[in-house]
Amino acid sequence: MFEYKALIIFLVSASICLAQSIHISGVVKDGTTLANLKDVEVRLLHLGLADTTDNTGLFSIESNQTNSIKADMGIKNFAPPVLAGRGSVTFALLERERVSIQTYSVQGKLLFSMQDELQSGAHTMSLPAFSKGIFLYRITLGDKVYTFKDISTADNKGTCLSMGRSSLPSIGTFASGFAKKNANAVFNDTLLVQRIGYLSKKIPIASPVIDTTILLTKTDSLDYWKGVYQGTYGLSDTAMYGTWHVVIDSAGIISGEGDGGQFTITGTVDKNGNLSMGATWRGNVKTASFSGAIGLDCTVNGTFTESGGISGIFKGKRISSVLITITGTVTLPAPQPGKTFIINIDNDFDGGNGTLASISGTLGSGTSFNYRMAYMPGSYYQICLVDLDGDMQPSHGDYLGGYAITSIEDVPTQPNLSLKMGGQSVFDFGLFTWSATGVLLNGDFSKGMAYWTIKTEDGAVAVGNAGNGEMHVKIDTIGPYDWDIRINYWGGLQITLDKTYELSFEAWSDGNKKIRPDINGFVGNTFTHYLSFAAVDLTTQKKKFTMTGIMHSPTTDNAWLDFFLSDNSQGVYLDNISLTELP
């Protein structure tokens, strides 16, 4: 049988329970006046512990936590039955360390050497196998050096392992050292110190016990509100019926939209987080005002009042603070003083899923203007409209231009608006006069959703897409009126007084459903139904519908075609839509 003579084998397996006491305290002062600051939030980000400074600027964060830490450190060597001197070394590192192993003959000749940098934790490394003889091993873990010798028998039937004990830590020494180091190095957190009107400060904390003085810098900058916010508004916490989505830039300017693009939002926020927003529904049908405050945690709470006497609450939170500033110059075909311009950033041209960011303003007497807005990194559509007829959407004769809007006839082709990390982006573009053809385009949806969009009101939720030469509208939530969800053609239809028109389309549904076509628009500031048609019944079978009507209003070259869908939540399909003037 094989013979083994183990002189000493060293192995430590220590289970250490550390009662880690956390005490972070100090005072927060104004960095200029050195006055003590009250109402400063001080928070350990990792542990989630927090305190607020009192009237004297003092704070204190305390907690007792027990951490059970298992530490293994050992050096062991054993010989297999045949190959003498073959073994391994096992050890544990408290932190990332450089490790080296050298093997020497008793004459001092270096026979083997290796080194590596290893992460904290337990490791097992192979030792080289040699023939008979006595070999010395030198193992370096960081700044600690350990030695032992390996005696291989002449007949290779066994080994005798000897370690220099004086070079190795005892179990108690190692456990004590691990506990001491763990109480310091293992604790790793960040202290977030923030107060409205001051720049926030993040302080790395590497010890559970600290007493410090923290100086904050006062600022009028609004950078800490900068970001993308979204939320809901409604009559109560349980009866929300609308959504909003805005961008706040570093100057405190608010721009955005709500209800899937059905209204635009503009406003401001001051350095204390107080915000004031106004919302205008498309076509100036109704308006609303929002007022509230942004907390230090970037949650938003406030109230809103809508024209017509409806009031309620709104709330939200910041969803991103990484914004790219966009600046540029827009060139006009001719001056249009007093007219409204709108610049949108979106992930689809038709706006069917809402507008991501929007700014608007009034033109002066020049032939160009500069703009500034901000949004998150990515690739988007950018559309600029100068609204000459006041309908708040592209129409015959309006000025139009932008990036990646190739789905509109005769629009100059430009690449997508590409916003990349790293600061400011500049995008200049020229507008052109958009001449609507007066006839219905893309009725077969061969160009996707070009000229078509989905509009919603009163909390209704629906999305549309065009594929395989047909449009599909998925309805999640209906509104109280059938027009709360509608398929809208905004391409600028020409409808002539006293003329007869034939509307034809194919339609079907996911279940029994009614839809109602309507041709409408504005006469001055008055919304007008030019041609109203009776509702039709849909089933799951595709069916062609044809209907006629006589135009009794003044001639227009900017009529819209709507299909009202908010009858029930069954999805709707449309194809081969045409509008023809009859002799």
N, C-alpha and C positions, 0 to 999 in steps of 0.2 A: 504494500500500500504506500501511498505518498506520505511523506513526513513534512510537517510544517512546524517551525519554531518561531512563534510570534513574540518578539521581545516586547514590543509595545505598539498598539494601534490607537491612534488618536481620532476621536470623532465627537463632535459637539452637536447636539440637537437641543436648542434652548427655546422654550416657549415663554415669551416675556409679555407680561401685561403692564402696559404703561398708562398710568392715570395722567393724561395730558391736560394741564390747567392752562386755559387761554385767558390772558389779560392784556387787552390792547386799550390804552388810555392816552389822553393828551388834551391839548387845547388847540383850537382853530382860531387863527387871527387874520385880519386884513393885511395883505402883504405890503401895503403902502403905509397905512396909519398905525398898524400893529394893534388895532382895536380888536377885542375879543368878539367873535361872531357867534350869534345864536342861530338856532334853526338850521344848522348845517347837518345834512345826512352823512353819516359815516358808516360804511358797510363793508364787511368781509365778503367778497364776491363768491368765493368757493363754498364757505360754510353757511352763508346767508345770514349771519349775525349782524345786527345793526344797532345804532344808537343815534340820537339827535342831540346836538350840543345844547346846553342850557344857557341861561342868561349870561353866564360868565365865559362861555365858549368851551366848556369842558365836556368831554364825552368819555365813556367807559364801556367796553365790550368784554364781557366775562362769560366763561363757560368751562365746565369740567367734562372732558371726554375720555373714555377708557378705550385704548386701542390694543387689541391682542395681536402681537407680532411674533411670528415664528421665524427664528433665525437658525440657519444651519451652517456650520462651518466645520470642515473636517479635512484631514489629509489621510488617505488610506491607501495601502498598497497590498496586493496579494498576488501570488504566483499561480498560474494555471498548472495543471498536472504536468505538462510537457515543456512549454516554452518558459524557461526560467526568466525571472526579472520583468515579466510583462505585468502591467497594472494600470492604475489610474489615480488621479488626484481629484478630490472633490472639495470645493470651497464655496463660500458665499461672500458677496461683496455688498457693502452698505450703500455704495454709490458707484457710478461709472469710474472704473480704474484701469490703469495699464497693468497688465499681467505678463510676467516672464517666467520661463522655466529653463534652467541649465542643468546638464548632467556632466559630471567630471569623474575621471578615474582617480584612484587614490594618489597617483603621481601628480594630480592637478591638471591633467590634459582635458580640454573641453571636448566632449563627445557629442553633445546635442544641445541645441539652443532654439528657443522659439519665444515670440512675444506677440501680444495682441491687446486690444483695448476692448473691454467687456462692459456690458450694462450691469446694473445692480441686480442681485438675485443669486440663486444657486447655480453652480457650474460643475461639470465633470469633464476632465481633460485626460487624454491617454498619455501614459508615460512610455518611453521607448523600451524595447526589449533587448537585452544584451546577453552574451554568453556568461560563463562562470566568472566570478570576481566580485569585488566590492565597488560600489558606485555611490557617489555623492550627488544629491539633488538639492538645488537652490531654487526656491520658489519665491518670487517677489510679487506681492499684491499691493499696488500703490507704493507707499513708503515703508511697508512692513516686509521683512525678509525672514523666511523660514527655511531650515535645512533638515535633511534626514538622509540616512544611508540605506542602501539596499544590498544585502549580501546574498548572492546567488551561489548555490552549492555546486561542487565540482561535477556531481553526476546529474545535475539538472533535475533532481527529484523534488526539490523544494526550495523555499526561500526563507530568509530570516530578515525581518524588517526592523531597522533601528532608527529612531527619530531623536534629534537633539531637543529634548523637552524644554531646555532653558530658553530656546528661541521661540517657543510656541505659547500663545496665551492660554490660561486656564479657562475652564468653562465659565467660572464666575467672572473672570476678567473680561472675557469676550461679551458676556451678557450685559455687564455693566457698561462696557464701551458702546455696545449697540444701543442700549437704552439712552445713554447720554447723547449719542449722535442723532438718534431718532427724534429726541425731544427738540432738536434744533433743525437738522437738515430735512427731516420728513415733513415738517410743517412748512407749507408753501402756499401763500394766498396773496391776494391783492386787496388793498384797502382803497375803496372808492370814496372820495370826498367831494360832495357837490352841494351847491347852494345857488338859487336863482340870483342872477346878477354877477356871478363869479365863474371863472373858468373851472371846470371840473378837473380833479387831479386824481391820478391812479398811482399808488405807492406800493411797490412790492414788499411783502412782509415775509421774512424767513425765520422769525422767532415767535413763539406763542406768547411771549411776555415783552412788552415794549411800552415805553412812555415817551411821547414825542410832542413837538410843536409843529403844527402844519400851517403854512402860509398860503392863502388863496389870493389870486389876482382878480381884481375887479374888472369888469368888461361891459361894454354896451353892445358887444357882438351878439347876434342871435344864432350863432352857429349851432348851439346846443339844441335848438328846435328844428334844425334843418333835417329834412327827411321826407319820406312818403308815408302818409297816414291814410287809414281807411276805417270806416265805421258804419253805424246804422242810425236811423232816426225814426221816430214813430210816436204813437200816442202814449205808450207805456213801455215798461221793460219787457212785457210779454206780448205786445202787439206791434212789433216793428213792421213798418211797411215801406221802408226805403233804405238805400245805401248811398254812401258818398266815398270819394277817393280823391285826395288832394296831395299836392306837392308843396312843401314849405321850403323856400330857399334861405340862404344865409342872411338875407336882408329882411326876412320876416314876411315876404310876399307869398300869399296863398293863391294857388290856381288848381283847378281840377274839375270834376264832374260828378254827377250822381244819377241814380236810377238807370244804369247802363247807358249813359250818354244823353239822357233826356233833359238834363239841365246842366248848366255851367256854373261853377263856383269861383268867386274871387274874394279876396279879403286880405287881412294882415294879422300878424301876431306881434305883441310887444315883448320887451326883454323879460317881463315877469310871467310870460306864458298866457296872457289874456288874449283871446282871439276874437275876431269879428269877421263873419263871413256873410256874403249874400249869394243867393241862388236865383237864377233866372231860367225858367223853362223855355224850351225852344219855341220860337214864335212869340215870346213875351206874353204868353197866355196867363201865367201867374208867377209870383215871386215869393221868396222866403228869406228870412234872416236868421242867422245862427250866432249865438254868443256863448262863450264859455271859457274854459281855461285848460291848459296843458300842464299836467303835474310833472314832477321831477322824473318819474318813471315813464314819461311820455305817453301816458294815457290821457284821453280827452273826454271831458264831460261838459255838457251845457244844455241850453234850451233853444228851440227854434219856434218861429212864428211865421205862418204862411198867410198870404193874402186870402181873405175869405174867412178869417177867424180861427183857423185850425192851429193849435199849438201842441207842443210835446217836448220830448227830450232827444238828445243825440249823444252818442258816445263813440269812442274809437281808440285807436292806438297807433303808434309808429311801427311800420313794418320794415323800414329800411332807412339807414342814414348814409348810405353810400350813393351819392348823387354826382352826376357829371353836369357841369355848367355848360350850357349851349348858348352861344351868341352868334349873331349874323346880321346880314343886311338883306332886306327884301326890296326888289326893284319893281315899280309899277309901270304899266303901259302909259298911264297918264295920271295926273294928280286927281285925287278924290277926297277933298277935304270934308271932314265930318262923317265919313263913312266908317263902318266898323270892320276891323280885321280880326280874324281868328286864326291862331296857329295851334294845331293839334299834333300830338305824338300818339301813335296807336300801333297795335300789333296786327291790325287788319284795316284795309282801306275803308270798307263800308261802315265801320263803326257799330256793327251788329253786336259786338260784345262790350261796347262801351269805349270811351276815350280814356287813354291812360293819363295824359296830361294835356292841359290846354291853357293858353293865355289869349286875351283879347284886348282891344283898345280902339281908340278913335284916331283916324288919320289926320295929319296936318295938310299943309298946302304943297308939300314936296312930292317928288316922284320916287322917293325911297324912304325906308325907315329901318331903324335898328331894333332888334328884339333880343330878349334874354329870358331863358327858362332853364329848368334843370330836370333831369330824370336819371334813373338807374342805368348802369351799363347794359348794352344789348344792341340788337339790330331792329329798327322800327320803320314804319311809315312816318313821314312828316308832311303835313298838308297845311298850306296857307290859303285862306279864302278872304277876299275883300268883298263884303256883302253889299252889293249895290242896290238890291231891291228889298232888303230888310227881312228876308225869310229865314235867315240864319243857316242856310245850306247852299251848296253849289247850284246855281241856276243860270239860265241863258243870259249872257252879258256880264256875269260876275267875273272878277279876276281870280285866277286859280293857279296854283303851282305847288311844288314840293319835291319830295324825294320818294321814289319807288311807287308812284301812283300811276303805273303804266296801264291800269285797267280802264282808264278814261280815254276816249278817242282824242287823238291829236295832242295829248300831253307830252311835252318833251321828256324823253327817257333819262332818268337819273338813278343812281344806285340807292340802296337803302341808307337811311340815316343810321350810321354806325357810331355808337357811343362807347368809347373804350376808357378803361381805368387810366388815371394819370393826370386828371385835371380838366382843362377847358377844351371844348370842341367848337369849331367855327364852321357854320354852314350858311352860305349865301345862295340865294336863288332868285330868279326872275319870274314874275307872274305874266300870264297871258290872258287875253279875253276869251272866255269859254263860250263858244257858240253851240248851244243845244240844237240838235237836228229837228226838234219839234215832233219827232216820231218816237215810238217806243223802241228802245234798243235792248239787246240781250234778253229777249223774251224766252229764248230756249236755254238760257243759262250756260251757254257754251263758253262764256268768259267768266265763269264763276259767279260771284255776287256783285260784279260791276253794275253800278247804277241802282242796286237794290240794297236795302238794309232792313233790319228788324227793329221796331220801336216798341217800347213798353212804358206804361204809366201805372200809377196807383199800386205799386208793389208787385206788379206782374213780372214774371221771370220767364224768358224764352230765348233760345238761341237758334240761329239759322245757318245753314251751309248749303253749298251747291256742288253736287258731284254727279257724275254719270248723266249730265245734261238735264238735271232736275233740281228743284229746290226742296229742302226738307226743313221744317221748323219744329223743333222739340220744345214743348211747353211744360214747364215745371210748376208755375203758379199763375192762375188766372186772376184778372181784376174784376171789379164789379160791372164794368161796361165792356161791350164787345170790342171797342176801339182801344182798350188798354193793351192789347197785343195786335200789332199790325205789320204786314209786309208792305214796305213803302218803296215805290219807284220815284226817285227824285231827279231824274234826268232832264226835266224840262219839257213837258208835253205842250204842244200847240193845240188849243181848242178854240173854235171859231163860233161866234154867236149865230144861233139858229141852224147850225149844222147838226146832222144826225151821225152818231158814232156807234160802231159795232165793237164790243169787247168780247174776245174769245180766249178761252184758256182750258187747260186740262187740270183736273184736281182730284185728289183722293185723300183718305185719312187713315189713321190707325184704328179708328172706330167711327161710329156715327157722330157727325159733327155738322154744324152750320158755319158758313163763312159768308161775309158780305163785302162785295167790291164797292169802291167809292172813288170818284175822281174829284179832287178838291184843291184848294189853294187859298191865297189871300187876294182880296180886292182892296187895295190900300192896306189898312190895318185890320180889316174884317175877314175872318175865316169864312170861306164860302164853299158849299157843296155844288160843284159844277154839274156833275152827273152822278146821281144816286141810283143804285141798282138793288133789286130785291135779293135777300139772302138765298143761298142754294144749299141743299143737303148733300153732304158727302158720305160715302161709305168706303170700305176698303178696296173697292174696285175703281180703277181709273175711269174717269168720265169727262167728256168734252162738254163745255157749257158755252153758249152764245147768247148775248143779250144786247139790246140797243137802247140808246137814249138821245135826247135832243138837248143841246147846249142852249140855255136861256140866259146866261150871264154874259157880261162883256168879254170880248175876245181876249185870250191870254196866251202867252208863250211860255208859261211857267206853272203848268198844272202838275199835280202829283196824282199817282194812282196808288190807292191803299186797298189791301185785303184785310178786313177786320176779323180776328181769329179768337177773341177771348170768350168763346161760347162754352167750351169745356177744355180739359187738359189733353185731349187727343191730339197727337201730332198731325201735321198737315204737309202734303206734297203738292207742288205746282210745277207746271211745264207748259211750253208753247203758248205764252201769253202774247196777244196782239191787240192793237187798237187801230181801227180803220175808219176813216171818214167816208161815209156813203154818199153816193151822188144825190 
